Amino acid sequence: MAKLVQVLYEDFDGLLARIERGIEQGSISASLEESTDFCEGDSRCSVRVFERYSYTGGNRVSLSVTLFQQGEGPVHLFAATSGGSQALFFKINTFGEEAFLDKLRKLL
């Protein structure tokens, strides 16, 4: 598993749209698999789960992205990849996970 944690001072909706568009257009096999949005008071949270085929790993890899904002404060981002390992008891060949997360890093 690879992860990314950042605090961003950007428009929540614009950032979310840029991530969705960029991930889906960044790979021919990338797709948005599931999403949900929460609002409570002046707080918002959006979760997106993407998936794509990893040619280097020969398997499918997922990328989960969570954005959280309270009021007009900064946007907190947490992203994690999963599914890139081919081993049964320990993780090997996680290149696909890192490559998927790198797509997000470039968008930010």
C-alpha positions in Angstrom: 0.0 0.0 0.0 1.2 3.5 -0.9 -0.3 6.6 0.7 -0.4 10.3 0.4 -1.5 12.9 3.0 -1.6 16.6 2.2 -3.3 19.8 3.3 -4.3 21.9 0.4 -5.5 25.5 0.2 -7.8 25.2 -2.8 -11.4 25.3 -3.8 -12.9 21.9 -2.6 -15.2 21.4 -5.7 -12.5 22.5 -8.2 -10.0 20.2 -6.6 -12.4 17.2 -6.6 -13.3 17.8 -10.2 -9.6 18.0 -11.2 -8.8 14.7 -9.4 -11.7 12.9 -11.0 -11.0 14.2 -14.5 -7.2 13.7 -14.2 -7.3 10.2 -12.9 -9.9 9.0 -15.4 -8.1 10.6 -18.3 -4.6 9.6 -17.1 -4.9 6.0 -18.0 -7.0 4.1 -20.6 -8.0 1.5 -18.1 -8.8 3.9 -15.2 -12.4 4.2 -14.0 -14.3 5.7 -11.1 -15.7 2.6 -9.3 -17.5 4.2 -6.4 -18.1 7.6 -4.7 -20.0 9.2 -1.9 -20.3 12.7 -0.3 -21.1 13.7 3.2 -22.1 17.1 4.7 -22.6 17.8 8.4 -22.9 21.4 9.5 -20.1 23.3 7.8 -18.0 20.2 7.2 -17.8 18.2 3.9 -16.2 14.9 3.0 -15.9 13.3 -0.4 -14.6 9.7 -1.0 -13.7 8.4 -4.5 -12.4 5.0 -5.4 -10.7 4.5 -8.7 -9.4 1.4 -10.3 -7.0 0.7 -13.2 -5.0 -2.1 -14.8 -1.3 -2.2 -13.9 0.7 -3.4 -16.8 3.9 -3.8 -14.7 2.1 -5.8 -12.1 -0.3 -7.7 -14.4 -3.2 -6.9 -12.0 -5.8 -4.3 -11.1 -4.9 -1.6 -8.6 -7.3 0.7 -6.6 -6.8 4.2 -5.5 -9.0 5.6 -2.7 -9.1 9.4 -2.3 -10.8 11.2 0.6 -11.2 15.0 0.8 -12.3 16.7 4.0 -13.0 20.4 4.7 -14.5 22.2 7.7 -16.0 25.6 6.9 -13.6 27.7 4.8 -10.6 25.9 6.1 -8.0 24.0 4.1 -8.8 20.8 2.3 -7.4 17.7 3.9 -6.5 14.9 1.4 -5.8 11.3 2.2 -5.1 8.8 -0.7 -4.1 5.2 -0.5 -3.6 2.5 -3.2 -4.1 -1.2 -2.8 -4.1 -4.4 -4.8 -0.7 -4.2 -6.4 1.0 -7.2 -4.8 1.1 -10.6 -6.3 2.3 -12.6 -3.3 0.2 -14.6 -0.9 1.7 -13.8 2.5 3.8 -10.6 1.9 3.8 -7.7 -0.5 6.1 -7.8 -3.6 5.9 -5.9 -6.8 4.1 -2.8 -5.6 5.2 -0.7 -8.6 1.6 -0.4 -9.9 0.5 1.1 -6.6 3.2 3.7 -6.6 2.6 4.5 -10.3 -1.1 5.1 -9.6 -0.4 7.3 -6.7 2.2 9.3 -8.8 -0.7 10.2 -11.2 -2.4 11.9 -8.3 0.7 13.6 -7.1 1.2 15.2 -10.5 -2.4 16.4 -10.5 -1.9 18.2 -7.2 
